[in-house]
């Protein structure tokens, strides 16, 4: 990969992609420090392997895939050592809750609903909503078809809608 032979070019790639890799890893890990570590590891590995990497798609898709894999490996490692804390359950809103408290509870319920999605479904949802990727970009980054992305997004939205039903008006939706 000749684009990375020059340190200035690599610096430009790092500055362009690092923030989105951290955001993507954080959407999977729910831990900013771990997400930064994962993104740094991906960029370091990119630099180490710069002469041997063969890109089958875009550099962005490659970096997202590498970040996803490292984040999932991080989760597996934490499970092995037993340091994964169960997600906190958001309490149901009460009539006397003030507006700010209600907003915090709803935000926590949304985070919990997204975190409770199956792994692939959550990845697709996060790439679409947090990273603002198009379905074709998500398909490329995850190595799946656009139809699979569409099906996973539908499943994610249905599941989130069901889990947020206590906060939605009767007959309301997302």
N, C-alpha and C positions, 0 to 999 in steps of 0.2 A: 504494500500500500504506500505508494510514493507520496501521497498527500500529507502523510504524517512524518516524513523524514525531517522536515524542518520544524524546529521547536516553536517558532512563531505561528506556524500553521496549526500545530497541535494546541497551542495556547488559545487560538481563536476557536477551535472546535470545542475545547474545554469550556470556555466562557459562554459559548452558544448553547451547549447541551446540558451542562451540569445542573443548572437550576431546575429544568424540567425532569431530569433523572432523579433528583432529590425529591421532588414533588410526587413523582410516580412511585418511588420506593416508599415514601411516607404513607401514601394511600394504601399500600399493601401492609406495611409494618406497624403503622400507627405510632411511630416513634421517630422523632426528628433526628436525633443523634445517630440512631442506627441507620436511618435512611441516608444521612450524609456519608456515613462509613461505606455503605453499599455503593453509592454513586462514585465515591473516590476510588474504591476498589475496581469498579468497572473502568473508569478512566485510566487508572494505573495499568490495568491489564491491556487496555487498548494500546497504550504507549509501549508496553513490553512486547506485544505481539504485532506491532505495526508493520513489520516486513512480511509477515506470514498470513495476515488476515485476508480472506477472500469474501467480499460482500456479495450476497445473493440478492439483496434488495438495497434500500437506502441505508446510509450510515445511521440515521435516526432510528429506523426499525431495528437495526443490529443492536444499538445501544439500549433501546427499550427492552428487547428480548434478554440481553445480558443482565440488565438491571432486575427484570422480573425473576430470572433464574437465581440470581444472588440473593434477592429478598426472600424467595421461597426457601432457599437453602438456609438462610439465617433463621427463619421460623422453625424449620425442621430441627436445627441445632438447638434452639431454645427449648423446644419440646423435649428433646433428648435429655437436656440437663435440668428440665423441670422448672424453668423460670418464667413460663408464660402465665400471666395473670388472667383469670376469666374476665370477660367484659362486664362492666357495671351495667346494671339494669336501671333505666331511667324510670323514676317514679311517675305514676299517672298524675296528670294535672288536677288540682283541686279548684273548686269555684272561687275560693278566696285568694288564689295565687295572683300576684301582680303580673303585669304585662312582661316585664323583663325576665322574671322567673319562668313564666310560661314559654317564652322564646327559648330560654336555655334548655328547658325540658324537651321542647320539640327538636331543637338542634341535637341534643343527646340521643333522642329517639331515632332521628335520621341517621346519625353516625352508627348507632347500634344496628339499625335495619340494614344498612349497607355492609357493615362488618359481618352480619349474619348470613349474607348471601354465600352460595357455594363459590369456591375459589375462582373458577373460570368466569362465572357470571359477574362476580365483583370486579375482576380485572377488566372485563369488557366495559362495565358500567363506569368504572373510574377513568379509564382511558377516554371514554366518550365525554363524561361530564367534567372531570377535573383537568384532563390534558387537552380537551376539546379536539380530539382526533376524529376524523371521518371514519365511517364504517370500513372503507377500503384500507385506510391506514392501520386501523386496529387489526384487521384480518392479516395484513402483511406482518405487523409486529408480533402477533401471536401465532402465526403460521396456521391460520384457520380460514375457512371460506367466509365471504361476506354474508351469506345466508345464515351461517352459524352465529356470526356477530349479531345479526338482526334478531335471531331467535333468542340469544342470550340477553339482549337488551330488553326484549319483550318480557322475558321471564323475570329479569331484575325489576322492572317497573311494576309488574303485577305483585311480586313479593313485597316490595317496599310499600306499595299502596295498601296491601293487606295489613302489614305491620304498623302502619301509621293510621289505620282506620279510627283508633280512639281520638285522634287529633283532627280528623277531617270532618267537615259538616256532613250530615246525612245526605247520601246521593252525590257527595263531592268526590273529587278525584285529584290526582296530581297534575 
